[in-house]
Amino acid sequence: MKTEKTNYIILLILVLVTAIGVAAYITQARRIYKLPDASQLSIAHRGNGTSIDVSTWKTYRNEQYGFEFRYPDGLQIEEYKNGFEYSVYAIWFKNINVRIGVSNAASRESYNTRCESDDTGMCIGFEFLRCESQQDVLCSEYSYVPIGGFWQKKASIYNQDQSLRGEFEVDFSFDGRVISPAVVLTDEIVFDSVASGQIDKRNEKNLRIFEEILSTFKFIR
């Protein structure tokens, strides 16, 4: 009986210590990241409080797959008209590390089949974004790329009958502070890093252009 009582007390102490630790971690995380109010605008409109003027941007239109978007003049564009990885068509803006692609079920399945037979271990099969399970029209999330040590923001959007998937990626990194790969990165954390100067001007500009390109993308049929 005495042993059971002792074990109960030890268990109770462990629970209390764990609870205190979790509370301290959350408080510290909030202090570090200074999470802004949820009503604030998207990253494209943050930082200096203004958005990029897209009125003078060019319009890219693809009749084959039925989509269009706007982009700033002067970007280096490389097109993959025969597909790239799991996309049937892809565009790479080389000087801002932004990629746009369109895939369908067949191209994604074919890519995964190729990856299964790849012996180098370098081919990573296609995976849907976690947020796509929520069936949002447009969803985006962040992921860490161990090879290279940088972050990516990824987004996806579908056409009306969901036969085509528009996919978007931008690479960026932090200055002055290392964000642990274990952190679930959010727009709020990235905004805080932009505001505090821990994402440099080049990366900040790339993120803003990415957001604006994404906001102008649409399937036209």
Contacts in CASP RR format, 6 or more apart in sequence:
PFRMAT RR
TARGET T0000
AUTHOR 0000-0000-0000
METHOD contacts of the structure
MODEL  1
MKTEKTNYIILLILVLVTAIGVAAYITQARRIYKLPDASQLSIAHRGNGT
SIDVSTWKTYRNEQYGFEFRYPDGLQIEEYKNGFEYSVYAIWFKNINVRI
GVSNAASRESYNTRCESDDTGMCIGFEFLRCESQQDVLCSEYSYVPIGGF
WQKKASIYNQDQSLRGEFEVDFSFDGRVISPAVVLTDEIVFDSVASGQID
KRNEKNLRIFEEILSTFKFIR
33 188 0 8 1.000
33 189 0 8 1.000
33 192 0 8 1.000
34 192 0 8 1.000
35 188 0 8 1.000
35 189 0 8 1.000
35 192 0 8 1.000
36 188 0 8 1.000
36 191 0 8 1.000
36 192 0 8 1.000
40 46 0 8 1.000
40 191 0 8 1.000
41 49 0 8 1.000
41 51 0 8 1.000
42 187 0 8 1.000
42 211 0 8 1.000
42 215 0 8 1.000
43 187 0 8 1.000
43 190 0 8 1.000
43 191 0 8 1.000
43 194 0 8 1.000
43 207 0 8 1.000
43 208 0 8 1.000
43 211 0 8 1.000
44 51 0 8 1.000
44 52 0 8 1.000
44 207 0 8 1.000
44 208 0 8 1.000
44 211 0 8 1.000
44 212 0 8 1.000
44 215 0 8 1.000
45 51 0 8 1.000
46 191 0 8 1.000
46 194 0 8 1.000
46 195 0 8 1.000
47 191 0 8 1.000
47 194 0 8 1.000
47 195 0 8 1.000
47 204 0 8 1.000
51 212 0 8 1.000
52 72 0 8 1.000
52 208 0 8 1.000
52 209 0 8 1.000
52 212 0 8 1.000
54 70 0 8 1.000
54 72 0 8 1.000
54 212 0 8 1.000
54 216 0 8 1.000
56 73 0 8 1.000
57 70 0 8 1.000
57 71 0 8 1.000
57 72 0 8 1.000
57 73 0 8 1.000
57 212 0 8 1.000
57 216 0 8 1.000
58 70 0 8 1.000
58 71 0 8 1.000
58 72 0 8 1.000
58 73 0 8 1.000
59 68 0 8 1.000
59 69 0 8 1.000
59 70 0 8 1.000
60 68 0 8 1.000
60 69 0 8 1.000
60 70 0 8 1.000
60 71 0 8 1.000
60 91 0 8 1.000
61 67 0 8 1.000
61 68 0 8 1.000
61 220 0 8 1.000
62 68 0 8 1.000
62 89 0 8 1.000
62 102 0 8 1.000
64 89 0 8 1.000
65 88 0 8 1.000
65 89 0 8 1.000
65 102 0 8 1.000
65 164 0 8 1.000
66 159 0 8 1.000
66 164 0 8 1.000
66 219 0 8 1.000
66 220 0 8 1.000
66 221 0 8 1.000
67 102 0 8 1.000
67 159 0 8 1.000
67 164 0 8 1.000
67 166 0 8 1.000
67 217 0 8 1.000
67 218 0 8 1.000
67 219 0 8 1.000
67 220 0 8 1.000
68 217 0 8 1.000
68 218 0 8 1.000
68 220 0 8 1.000
69 100 0 8 1.000
69 213 0 8 1.000
69 214 0 8 1.000
69 216 0 8 1.000
69 217 0 8 1.000
69 218 0 8 1.000
70 212 0 8 1.000
70 213 0 8 1.000
70 216 0 8 1.000
71 77 0 8 1.000
71 93 0 8 1.000
71 209 0 8 1.000
71 213 0 8 1.000
72 209 0 8 1.000
75 93 0 8 1.000
75 94 0 8 1.000
75 95 0 8 1.000
75 96 0 8 1.000
76 93 0 8 1.000
76 94 0 8 1.000
76 95 0 8 1.000
77 91 0 8 1.000
77 92 0 8 1.000
77 93 0 8 1.000
77 94 0 8 1.000
78 91 0 8 1.000
78 92 0 8 1.000
78 94 0 8 1.000
79 89 0 8 1.000
79 90 0 8 1.000
79 91 0 8 1.000
79 92 0 8 1.000
80 87 0 8 1.000
80 89 0 8 1.000
80 90 0 8 1.000
80 91 0 8 1.000
80 92 0 8 1.000
81 89 0 8 1.000
83 89 0 8 1.000
83 90 0 8 1.000
83 107 0 8 1.000
84 90 0 8 1.000
84 92 0 8 1.000
84 101 0 8 1.000
85 111 0 8 1.000
85 126 0 8 1.000
86 103 0 8 1.000
86 107 0 8 1.000
86 108 0 8 1.000
86 110 0 8 1.000
86 111 0 8 1.000
86 112 0 8 1.000
86 125 0 8 1.000
86 126 0 8 1.000
87 101 0 8 1.000
87 102 0 8 1.000
87 103 0 8 1.000
87 107 0 8 1.000
87 167 0 8 1.000
88 102 0 8 1.000
88 103 0 8 1.000
88 104 0 8 1.000
88 107 0 8 1.000
89 101 0 8 1.000
89 102 0 8 1.000
90 99 0 8 1.000
90 100 0 8 1.000
90 101 0 8 1.000
90 102 0 8 1.000
91 99 0 8 1.000
91 100 0 8 1.000
91 101 0 8 1.000
92 98 0 8 1.000
92 99 0 8 1.000
93 99 0 8 1.000
93 100 0 8 1.000
96 170 0 8 1.000
96 205 0 8 1.000
96 206 0 8 1.000
96 209 0 8 1.000
96 210 0 8 1.000
97 170 0 8 1.000
97 171 0 8 1.000
97 172 0 8 1.000
97 206 0 8 1.000
98 168 0 8 1.000
98 169 0 8 1.000
98 170 0 8 1.000
98 206 0 8 1.000
98 209 0 8 1.000
98 210 0 8 1.000
98 213 0 8 1.000
99 168 0 8 1.000
99 169 0 8 1.000
99 170 0 8 1.000
100 166 0 8 1.000
100 167 0 8 1.000
100 168 0 8 1.000
100 213 0 8 1.000
100 217 0 8 1.000
101 166 0 8 1.000
101 167 0 8 1.000
101 168 0 8 1.000
102 164 0 8 1.000
102 165 0 8 1.000
102 166 0 8 1.000
102 167 0 8 1.000
103 126 0 8 1.000
103 164 0 8 1.000
103 165 0 8 1.000
103 166 0 8 1.000
103 167 0 8 1.000
104 163 0 8 1.000
104 164 0 8 1.000
104 165 0 8 1.000
105 163 0 8 1.000
108 126 0 8 1.000
108 165 0 8 1.000
111 125 0 8 1.000
111 126 0 8 1.000
112 125 0 8 1.000
112 126 0 8 1.000
114 123 0 8 1.000
115 123 0 8 1.000
115 124 0 8 1.000
115 125 0 8 1.000
128 156 0 8 1.000
129 139 0 8 1.000
129 140 0 8 1.000
129 141 0 8 1.000
129 154 0 8 1.000
129 155 0 8 1.000
129 156 0 8 1.000
130 141 0 8 1.000
131 139 0 8 1.000
131 140 0 8 1.000
131 141 0 8 1.000
132 139 0 8 1.000
132 156 0 8 1.000
137 157 0 8 1.000
137 158 0 8 1.000
138 155 0 8 1.000
138 156 0 8 1.000
138 157 0 8 1.000
138 214 0 8 1.000
139 155 0 8 1.000
139 156 0 8 1.000
140 153 0 8 1.000
140 154 0 8 1.000
140 155 0 8 1.000
140 156 0 8 1.000
140 168 0 8 1.000
140 214 0 8 1.000
141 153 0 8 1.000
141 154 0 8 1.000
141 155 0 8 1.000
142 151 0 8 1.000
142 152 0 8 1.000
142 153 0 8 1.000
142 154 0 8 1.000
142 185 0 8 1.000
142 186 0 8 1.000
142 190 0 8 1.000
143 151 0 8 1.000
143 152 0 8 1.000
143 154 0 8 1.000
144 150 0 8 1.000
144 151 0 8 1.000
144 152 0 8 1.000
144 181 0 8 1.000
144 185 0 8 1.000
145 151 0 8 1.000
145 152 0 8 1.000
145 171 0 8 1.000
146 181 0 8 1.000
149 173 0 8 1.000
150 171 0 8 1.000
150 172 0 8 1.000
150 173 0 8 1.000
151 171 0 8 1.000
151 172 0 8 1.000
151 173 0 8 1.000
151 174 0 8 1.000
151 179 0 8 1.000
151 185 0 8 1.000
152 169 0 8 1.000
152 170 0 8 1.000
152 171 0 8 1.000
152 172 0 8 1.000
153 169 0 8 1.000
153 170 0 8 1.000
153 172 0 8 1.000
153 190 0 8 1.000
153 207 0 8 1.000
153 210 0 8 1.000
154 167 0 8 1.000
154 168 0 8 1.000
154 169 0 8 1.000
155 167 0 8 1.000
155 168 0 8 1.000
155 214 0 8 1.000
156 165 0 8 1.000
156 166 0 8 1.000
156 167 0 8 1.000
156 168 0 8 1.000
157 165 0 8 1.000
157 166 0 8 1.000
157 217 0 8 1.000
157 219 0 8 1.000
158 164 0 8 1.000
158 165 0 8 1.000
158 166 0 8 1.000
158 219 0 8 1.000
159 166 0 8 1.000
159 219 0 8 1.000
159 221 0 8 1.000
160 219 0 8 1.000
160 221 0 8 1.000
164 219 0 8 1.000
166 217 0 8 1.000
166 219 0 8 1.000
168 210 0 8 1.000
168 213 0 8 1.000
168 214 0 8 1.000
168 217 0 8 1.000
170 206 0 8 1.000
170 207 0 8 1.000
170 210 0 8 1.000
171 206 0 8 1.000
172 199 0 8 1.000
172 203 0 8 1.000
172 206 0 8 1.000
172 207 0 8 1.000
173 199 0 8 1.000
173 203 0 8 1.000
174 193 0 8 1.000
174 198 0 8 1.000
174 199 0 8 1.000
174 203 0 8 1.000
175 197 0 8 1.000
175 198 0 8 1.000
175 199 0 8 1.000
175 200 0 8 1.000
175 203 0 8 1.000
176 198 0 8 1.000
177 193 0 8 1.000
177 198 0 8 1.000
179 185 0 8 1.000
179 189 0 8 1.000
179 193 0 8 1.000
183 189 0 8 1.000
190 199 0 8 1.000
190 207 0 8 1.000
193 199 0 8 1.000
194 204 0 8 1.000
194 207 0 8 1.000
199 207 0 8 1.000
END
